[in-house]
Amino acid sequence: MKTSDFTAKAPGKVIKTLRGYKAFVPDPLPPNVSWSNRLLTELSKADRSLAKLAEVGNNFPVPQALMRPFVRKEAVLSSRIEGTRTSFEELLSYEAGQLRMFEDTSDAKEVHNYVKAMDYGLERLAALPISMRLIREIHGILMQGVRGEQLSPGEVRRTQNWIGPPGATLETARFVPPPVEEMHDCLKDLERSIHEESELPPLVRVGLIHYQFETIHPFLDGNGRMGRLLVAFLLVNWNLLARPLLYLSSYFEANRQEYYDRLLAVSQRGEWEAWLTFFLEGIRSQADDAAQRIARLQDLRATYSKRFANERSRAKLQHMVDYLIGTPITSIPQAEEATKLGSFTTVQRYIEKLEVLGIVQEVTGQGRNRIYRASEILRALEER
């Protein structure tokens, strides 16, 4: 890491360690942010779009049905930034137990861990504030049984890490986070900044905290995914969204190099305005995208309701459709467990009725272990 890359505007200091390598130690939050007209405009747009998403999500007839697919979209895209190849459909197939035994499911498990970590964190937020204790617990779930599991899941690092291309060393790394002793001080400051009163707008605070977490890089692996999970938890914990409906990683993945460059430019040159503008643009674009998808799902739900309006079992069929909004690829045992609508045979009868109505399609062609896909719902969630 080159000291010359860090200017006088860097929000921290480059130190030389006893081992001779250099590392960056960020200053505590908050920094002095220059409030340009562009930044104010992006903040206003992001606030409006996020408020609209919250409203649309809350007004959906079954708002809890939305959380499952939207969390899974975020899981797929956040993990893809780190090199996994699993798609949204593959994750749903994995959860339905349909991926063939000879297929490599390691990526799918990694993405599934992200879902489990999100679910766990949301449940724990009811009893535990956002803290390093909670972050460590979530990280342990995130890294369980996948790549990096040998790198102390759930424990902050005890050795130095660094960021750079394959083969990079401490001396040639693009960026070296704070050494272990300084890291602990930085984490205490970060936790304090999350809980202290602030006059800064909440979305700006979320952007600052995400930068700070990634710069501290407190784990040996999984820092990117954990930092993006932290964004979702802050939005819910600060009542900006009732549910994690924002898949911000879609924006980061589409602009991956700029995402990394913007974070590094803050550390090297104090370019807070550029990072926050980028971050808020992502909030705005993904909130708009999610709101539009929810509107499409609501239209589909209304269309399907008309198809079985004259059926005696219309209430049960509606319940099944609401389940499919969250799980558009499913097996009958999976649907039986989730819906509690009756026995295997009863649930099978409802699904086969939906198949006759053109709402689901059986995709395996098998007599047993059949899998059903709600293709129109899947397209509403996936297509650009």
N, C-alpha and C positions, 0 to 999 in steps of 0.2 A: 504494500500500500504506500503510495507516494504522498509525503507530507505536502508537496507542492500543489497537489490537487485540492487542498483545503485552504480556502481563503479566510480573510479576517471576518467575513460574514457567517462563517460556519457556526451553527448553534451548539457548540461544544468544543472539545479540544482533542488534539492528537497527542497521545502520550507515548513515550518509549518505555517499554517494559524491561524488567531485569534480564529477560532472555534476549533482548536486543531488537525485537520486532516492534512495530508501531501499531497502535489501536486507537479507535475513536470512542470517546466518552461523551454522550450527549448531555447538554444542559437540561435541568428539570423543565417540565412544561409549566405554564404556557409561555410561548415565545412572544415577541412583539411582531404582530402581523400587520402588514401594510394593507389597509382596506381600500383597494382600488375600486373603480366603478365596475370593472369586469367581475371582480370577486363578489361584490355585493349583488350584482345581477345574477350570477350563477347560484349564489346562496338562496336568493328569492325564488328562482326557478326550482331548485331542488326541494325547498320547503313546500312549495305548492304541489309539486308532483308527489312527494311522499305523503302529504296530507290527503291527496286524492286517492292514492293507493290504499291508505288506511281506511278511508270512507268506503271505497268500493269493496274492499275485503270484508269489512264489518257488515255491509249490507247484503253480501251474498247469502242466499237462503240457508246454506249450511257452511258457515265460514270455517269450521274446523276441518272440512274436507279439503280445503285449499292448501293447508300447511304441508301435508305429506308430499305432494308432487313438487311444490316450490322448494322445499328443503332439499329434495333429491336433485333438483336442477342445480342448486347451489353446490351441493356435494360433488356432483360430477364435474362442474366447471372449475371449482377451486382445486380439486385434485388434478385436473388436467393441466393446470398451470405448473404443477410439480412433476409432470411427465406421465401420468396414467393415460390409458387409451379407452377406458370404459365409457360407453355412451349411456344416455338416459334410458334407452330401451334395454340395454344390457343389464343395467342395475336393476330395473324392474323385473327382468327375467331371472336374474340371480336371486332376488328376494322371493320370487314365485317358485324357486327350486328347479328351474328349467334349464339352466346352463348345463350342457353335456359334460360328463365326467372328464373327458379328455381335453376340454378347453382349459386354458389358463385363467383361473378365476382370482388370481392374486390382486389384480387391479380392481376387480369388482369388490373384493373384500376391503381393500383400502378405502374405496369410496363409501362402502356400507359403514365402515367405522366412523366416517365423517358424520353420517346420518345419526348413528348411535351417540356420538359425542354431542351433536346438536340437541337431540332429545334429552339426554342426560343433563346437559347444562341448563336447558329451559326448565326442567323439573326442579333442579337444585336452586335455581334463582328464587324460588318461592321461599326458601329457608336460609339461603346464604348469599351475601352480597358478592358482586364481582370483585374478586381478590386473587392473589397469587395462589392461595389454597385451592380455590375453585378452578383456576386455570390449570393448575397441576393435575387435578383430578380429571378434567376434560382431556388434557393431553395424554394421560395414561390410557384412556379409552381410544383416542384417535390413533395411537401407535401400537395397539395391542395386536400381536400376531401378524404384522405386516412389515414391509421394508422399514428398517430403522428401529425395530423392536429391541435390538441389542444395545441401542443407544439411550438407555435409562428413561423409558417412558414414564411420564409423571414426575420426573425429577429435573430441576434446573441443572444446567451443566456445571461440572466441576473442573473442566478443562477449557482451553481456548478453542473457539471455532472461527471459521472465516468463510467469506463468500467469494467465489471466483470460478473460472472455467475448470473442467476436469484437468487434474495435474497441477493446479495452482498450489502454492505453498503460502505460509504466513507472510513471507517476504514478497511474493508476487501476486497475492490476492487482490481482488478489486476493492474489497472492503473487509476490515477486521473490527468486529464489535468489541465492546469493552471487556477487559480481562475480568476474571471471576470476582475478585474482591470489589471492583468498581461496579460490576454488573449488579451485585446485591444492593448496593446503594441506589443504583438507577431504578431497580424494581420497586424499592420502597417509595421513591419519589413518584413513580408511575402510579402505584396504587393510591397514593395520597391525592394525586391529580384527578383520578377517577371519582373520588368521593368528595372532594372539597367543593364548596360553592364557587360558581363561576358566572361571570356576566357574558361570557362568550356564547354564541349560538350553539345549541347542542350538536348540530351536524358538523360544525367546524371542530368542536371538541372531539368528535368521533374520528375525524380525519387526522387530527393531531395525535391522538392516542394510538391509532393504527401505525402511523409513522414511528412513533416512539417505541412501540413494541417490536416492530421489525428491526429497528436500529439496535436495540438491546440484544435481540436474538438470544433469548435465555435458554433455549433447548438445543441439544445436539442435532435434532432433526424435527421436522414438522412445524417450524416457526411460521412459514407462510400460511399454511392451513389454519393454524391456531390463531394467527393474527386476523385472518378473515372471519373466523368464527367469532372472535371478539367483537367485530363490527356488528354482527347480527345480535349478539347478546346485549350490547349497549343500546341498540335501537329499540329492543323490546323492554329492557330494564328502565330506560328513560321515557317509556310510554310514547315513543314516536311511531311505533307499530304495535298492534296487539299481538301479532303473530309474525314469524320471520318469513315474510312474503317477498323480500327483496333478494334477488340472486345477483349481487353486485359482482361476483366473480366472473359473470359473463362478460362484463365490460373490461375487467382486468385481463381476462384471457384473450380477448380480441385486441387488446392494446398492451400485450405483455411486455414488450421491450420498453415502451414509454412508461409503464407502471414502475419497472425497476429503475429506469433512468430518473424519473421524477423523485423517487425516494432518495436515491443517491445524491441528486442535486441539492436536496435540502441539507444533507450532512456536509457536503463539500462547499456549498456556496450560499446556504441559507435561503434557498428559493421556495419559501413557504407559499407565496401567492400562486405559483405555477402548480405546485402539488395540490393545494386546496381547490384550485379551479378544476384541475383534472379529476379529483375525487368527487367534487360536487356535480360535475358533468355526468359522472358515472351514476351517482344517486338518482339524478333527474332522468337519465335515459332508461335505466333499469326499472325505476318506479313506473314510468309511462308504459314500458313494455309489459310489466306485470299486470297493470290495470287493464290494458287492452286484452290480455289473455283471459283475465277473469270475466270480462264482458262477453267474450266468445264462449266461455264455459257456461255462463248463465243463459245465453241464447240456446246452446245445445240442450241444456237441462230442460228448458221450456219446450223445445221441440220434441224431446223424448217423452215428456209428460203427456203431450197431446196424443202420442202414438198408443199409449196404454190407458188413456182416460176412461175407456169403457170396460176395462178389465176388472174383474172382482178383486184381484190381488194388486191393484194399482198402488196401494200404499207400500206394499213390500217391494214392488218393482221400483218405485221411486227411491226407496232406501238402498236398493242395489245400485241404482244409477249414481246416487250420491257416493257410495263406496267406490264405484269405478272412476269417479272424478279424481279421487285420491290414488287409486290403484288401477290404472287403465290396462295393465297386463296382470292377469291373476289366474290362479288355479282354483278349483272348487274347494279343496281343504283350506286354502288361504282365505277365501271369501267366507267360508263357514265360520272360521275362528273369529274373523274381524267383524262380521255383521250380526252374529248371534240371531240369525233369522230362523234357525231350526237345524235339522239334521242335514247330513251330506246330501241325501236324496231331495230334501226340500229345497236347499240352495241350488242344487243342480237343476231342478225344475224351473226356478226363477231365471237362472242364467240361460237355459235353453229357450225360454220364452223371449228373453231379450235378443237371443240369436235370431229367432224367427222375425222379430221386429226390426232387424238390421242394426241393432245397437252394438252388439259384440260379434266377433267372428272367432271360431275355433281355429287355431293356427298350427297344431301339431299333426292333424290327420290320424291320430292314434285312437285306439279304443279305450286306453287307460292313461292316467297321468296327463290329462288334457289341459291345455292352456288356452285362455280366451283373451282376446285383445279388443279394446274399445278404440278403434282406429281414429275416429273423428275426435275423440277426447285427446288422444295422443298427439294428433296433428295440432290441435289448439294449444297444447303445451309446448310443442317442439318447433313447428314451422316458423320461419321468420315472417 
